[in-house]
Amino acid sequence: MSNCVVGRSRGAILFAEDLFVSALHATFLVKEGALFVRDETSASGVYVTVPGTEAIAPRTLFSAGLRLFRFSGRIEAPVNLPGQPIIYGAPMPLGQALYAVEEILVGGRAGRAVVSAATLLTIGQAHCDLSYPQDEGLAGRHCELSPTPTGAMLRDLSGGLGTYIRIPAGIERPLRPGDRVRIGQHVLQVEALG
């Protein structure tokens, strides 16, 4: 087994000027001829490209272009309890679940959000549920989410620009040739050497 550590001040690969890289950020591991990456509980996370379509759980962070998003998961309607104030609002669509995607700004603040009962939510430069016409890192229709009973399916439509998901800390994620890993403001691409 062979390891390569990445960090701002510790490791074989150093990104000393990147404030989004933790002192010890990630480890690349080779086990039984396969390459893996592990987030070493970094503050800003390790993101890996989505290979086409990937199932995501509620509260998953993902990145498209220069933007960071969080998939909320299913939103349950509040229950009116006897003796408590009555909660008013728009009626829930019958037989449909509400879910949300919110943009996360620098510092963890919430940005734009979309709450939907639609079977598809899109993100991109134009004509999408979340559109960012000035973001040159986004494709016209960059990615889409389809809710499932346990989360959502995230589909990359970027034509090679990449949609990234944050991997859980401490979990070893397998990598394939062509995969890209975002650490801070740096993107590393996996290449197979013959």
N, C-alpha and C positions, 0 to 999 in steps of 0.2 A: 504494500500500500504506500502511495506517495501523496504528500500534501503540499499545497501552495497557498500561503496565507496572504490576504489582501487587507490593507488598512491605511490609515492616514499616517500613523507613526510606527506600526508594528507589521512585519510581514515581508515577503519576498517582492511583492508588487505594492509600491507605495504611491498614494495620491495625496501628498502632503498639503497641497493648496486647496483641495476640495473640502469645504466645510460640511458637506453632506455625507462625508465618509467618516465613520467612527474610527477610533484608534486601532481597534481590531474589528474588522467589518465582516469578512467572509473567508471561507476556506474552500478551495477546489481540491477534490480528492479523486484519486484513481484507485478503483477497487475492481479486481478481477477483470481488468482490461476496459472498464467503463469509467466515464468521467461524471462526477457529481459536484454540486455546489451546495454549501450549507451557510446559512445566515448565522453569524456568531452573536446574536441578539443585538444587532446594530440599531442605532436610533432611527435611521431613515429607510432601512430595509434593503433587501436584495430582490430584484425583479427579473423574471425570465420570460422570453417571448412565448406567446401562446402558439402552439403548433396547429393552426387551423381552428379547431373548436375545443374548448375545455370546460368541464363542469366546475363551477365555483360555488362556495358556500356563502351564506349571509355574512356580512361585515368584511368580505374580501376587498382588498385594495388592488386596483389595476391602473395602468398608465397607458395613455394614447397621446401621441404627439408630445407636447411639453406639459401635459396636464395629468393630474392624479385624481382618481375617482374612487368612491366606495359604493359597493352594491349593498343596499340595506337588508335585503331579504323581504319576506312577506310582512306587510303591515296589518296588524289586527285592528279591527274596529273597536273603539272603546266601549265598555259595557256600562250601561246606566244602572247604578246600584240604588236601592231604596234609601232615602234620606240623604243622598248625595246630589250635588248640582247636576242638572241634565246637560249632557254634552250635545250641542247642535253642530251640524255641518252638512256637507253634501252627502247624499245617500251613497252607500257602497253599491257597486254594480252587482246584480244578482249572479251568483255562480262564478264570479271573477275575483281574483285576489289582487290587492294593491301591493305594489313594491316600489322602491325608489332607488335612484342613483344620484349621488351628490358629488360635486367637485370639491376636492380638498385643496385649500390654498396653503402657501408657505406659512409655517407656524401652526398648522393643524386646524385653521379656521375653515368654516364651511363656506363654500362658494355657491354657484348655481346648482339647483336640484330639480329633478323631474320625478313626480309621483305618477304612476301609471297603472292601468289595469290591462293595457294592450298586451298582445302576445309577443311584441317585438319592440325594443327600445334601441334607437340608433344614436351614434356619436360620430361627428365628422365636421368637415368644413362648411357644408351647406345642406339645406333641406333635411336636417336631422332633428331628433328630439332635443339633443344638446349640440348646437352648432357653434363653431368658433372660426369664422371666416378669415381671421388674421393669423391663425396658427399654421405656419407653413409645414410643420411636422405632421399634420393630419392629412389623410386622404379625404376626398369628397365625402365618402361614406366609409369611415375608418373601421368601426367595429359595431357589433350589435349584441344585445342581450335578449335571451328568451327565458322567461321564468319557468322553473320546474317545481315540483312539489317540495324539493329539499333545498333549492337555491336557484341557480340559473345556468344556462349555457352561454359562454362568452365566445363569440366568433370573430376572428380577425379577418377583415376585408381590406386591409391597408395596401395590398400589392407590394409587400416587402418592407414597408416602413416599420411595421411591428406594433403589436399590442402586447403589453407586459403585465404579468400578475406578480404580486408580492408573495414570496414563499414564506411559510411559517418558520420562525427562528428554531434552529436546532434540527430541522428536518433536512435530510440529504436528498436533493432533487436531481434525478438523472438528466444528463445533457446529451444532445446528439449533434453531429456536425451541422453547422448552419444556425444553431441556437445562439441567441444573444443574451447576455447578462448585463443588466444595468446596476451599477454600484455608484451611488452618488450621482455625479453628472457625467460619468464615464460609461461607455458601452463596450463590452468585450465580446468578441465573436468566437465561437468554437469552430476550429478547423481540424480536419483529419489529416494527419501527416502519414504518408505512405512509408 
